[in-house]
Amino acid sequence: MNHAPGSQSAAPIIEAAGLSLTLRGQAVLSDIDFAVQPGETVALIGESGCGKTV
C-alpha cells in the first residue's frame, strides 16, 4: 500500500504479510500482503461458493 508523499497515516488496524491459504488441495491465496487503515471500508467479493466465509 502506498500513501501520497507527505501524508500522515495511522497504524493499520488489520495487517497481513505473506498470507497463503490452501483449501482441499487447491491454493486460494498465495503470498498476499494487505493492510486496512482506520476509516477504510473493505469488501471481499467473489462467486457464490468460492470460500469467502472459510
Backbone as CSV, one residue per row, in Angstrom:
resi,resn,N_x,N_y,N_z,CA_x,CA_y,CA_z,C_x,C_y,C_z
1,MET,0.847,-1.166,0.000,0.000,0.000,0.000,0.887,1.221,0.000
2,ASN,0.612,2.160,-0.862,1.386,3.392,-0.944,0.521,4.570,-0.537
3,HIS,1.112,5.496,0.170,0.421,6.715,0.580,1.033,7.892,-0.165
4,ALA,0.260,8.932,-0.353,0.753,10.128,-1.033,1.918,10.713,-0.241
5,PRO,2.927,11.234,-0.932,4.060,11.841,-0.229,3.586,12.935,0.720
6,GLY,4.112,12.915,1.933,3.754,13.928,2.907,2.479,13.629,3.674
7,SER,1.746,12.579,3.296,0.509,12.264,4.018,0.856,11.556,5.316
8,GLN,0.046,11.767,6.314,0.225,11.113,7.593,-0.731,9.935,7.640
9,SER,-0.252,8.779,8.019,-1.129,7.623,8.105,-0.986,6.987,9.476
10,ALA,-2.120,6.564,10.023,-2.120,5.873,11.303,-1.686,4.428,11.075
11,ALA,-1.354,3.760,12.151,-1.014,2.341,12.051,-2.235,1.570,11.564
12,PRO,-2.038,0.555,10.735,-3.174,-0.228,10.250,-3.887,-0.928,11.401
13,ILE,-5.205,-1.112,11.254,-5.960,-1.843,12.269,-5.957,-3.338,11.973
14,ILE,-5.720,-3.696,10.707,-5.528,-5.087,10.290,-4.386,-5.090,9.283
15,GLU,-3.466,-6.024,9.451,-2.354,-6.113,8.511,-1.939,-7.576,8.365
16,ALA,-1.667,-7.989,7.143,-1.177,-9.345,6.878,-0.032,-9.252,5.881
17,ALA,0.942,-10.115,6.049,2.082,-10.155,5.125,2.413,-11.611,4.827
18,GLY,2.534,-11.929,3.545,2.896,-13.284,3.145,1.813,-14.308,3.408
19,LEU,0.557,-13.883,3.393,-0.568,-14.770,3.699,-0.817,-15.741,2.549
20,SER,-0.872,-17.027,2.864,-1.180,-18.068,1.878,-2.212,-19.005,2.486
21,LEU,-3.077,-19.577,1.644,-4.118,-20.482,2.120,-4.392,-21.531,1.060
22,THR,-4.427,-22.786,1.489,-4.771,-23.896,0.606,-5.987,-24.596,1.190
23,LEU,-7.016,-24.799,0.383,-8.232,-25.496,0.799,-8.449,-26.701,-0.096
24,ARG,-8.632,-27.858,0.531,-8.880,-29.093,-0.217,-7.859,-29.297,-1.336
25,GLY,-6.609,-28.990,-1.041,-5.542,-29.194,-2.002,-5.395,-28.127,-3.070
26,GLN,-6.210,-27.069,-3.002,-6.136,-26.007,-4.011,-5.694,-24.700,-3.352
27,ALA,-4.641,-24.082,-3.896,-4.177,-22.794,-3.378,-5.206,-21.726,-3.726
28,VAL,-5.722,-21.039,-2.701,-6.690,-19.964,-2.944,-6.087,-18.590,-2.682
29,LEU,-5.049,-18.524,-1.870,-4.279,-17.300,-1.656,-2.809,-17.678,-1.695
30,SER,-2.008,-16.814,-2.280,-0.584,-17.104,-2.358,0.224,-15.829,-2.134
31,ASP,0.875,-15.760,-0.968,1.784,-14.660,-0.635,1.119,-13.286,-0.760
32,ILE,-0.039,-13.127,-0.118,-0.812,-11.884,-0.164,-0.366,-10.953,0.964
33,ASP,-0.177,-9.680,0.651,0.088,-8.634,1.640,-1.053,-7.627,1.573
34,PHE,-1.584,-7.223,2.727,-2.577,-6.157,2.732,-2.634,-5.491,4.094
35,ALA,-3.173,-4.272,4.101,-3.358,-3.521,5.340,-4.655,-2.738,5.227
36,VAL,-5.368,-2.648,6.346,-6.599,-1.865,6.419,-6.348,-0.731,7.402
37,GLN,-6.488,0.486,6.915,-6.256,1.671,7.733,-7.543,2.081,8.450
38,PRO,-7.436,2.761,9.593,-8.634,3.248,10.278,-9.494,4.088,9.332
39,GLY,-10.791,3.832,9.319,-11.720,4.586,8.485,-11.925,4.009,7.097
40,GLU,-11.106,3.054,6.672,-11.282,2.439,5.360,-12.423,1.428,5.392
41,THR,-13.092,1.282,4.260,-14.105,0.250,4.082,-13.545,-0.765,3.098
42,VAL,-13.595,-2.031,3.477,-13.032,-3.096,2.654,-14.099,-4.154,2.432
43,ALA,-14.176,-4.680,1.213,-15.134,-5.743,0.897,-14.405,-6.904,0.243
44,LEU,-14.801,-8.101,0.602,-14.290,-9.313,-0.018,-15.381,-9.829,-0.942
45,ILE,-15.084,-9.890,-2.227,-16.101,-10.291,-3.194,-15.656,-11.541,-3.946
46,GLY,-16.629,-12.283,-4.440,-16.337,-13.482,-5.216,-17.614,-14.239,-5.494
47,GLU,-17.509,-15.221,-6.359,-18.669,-16.018,-6.731,-19.207,-16.796,-5.537
48,SER,-20.468,-17.151,-5.601,-21.097,-17.970,-4.579,-20.369,-19.312,-4.484
49,GLY,-20.063,-19.710,-3.249,-19.413,-20.996,-3.039,-17.915,-21.006,-3.246
50,CYS,-17.296,-19.839,-3.418,-15.852,-19.821,-3.694,-14.999,-19.837,-2.427
51,GLY,-15.619,-19.778,-1.234,-14.855,-19.896,0.002,-14.624,-18.610,0.768
52,LYS,-15.428,-17.592,0.518,-15.234,-16.304,1.207,-15.414,-16.417,2.714
53,THR,-16.254,-17.331,3.188,-16.526,-17.430,4.623,-15.666,-18.468,5.326
54,VAL,-14.717,-19.061,4.643,-13.872,-20.097,5.247,-12.957,-19.470,6.264
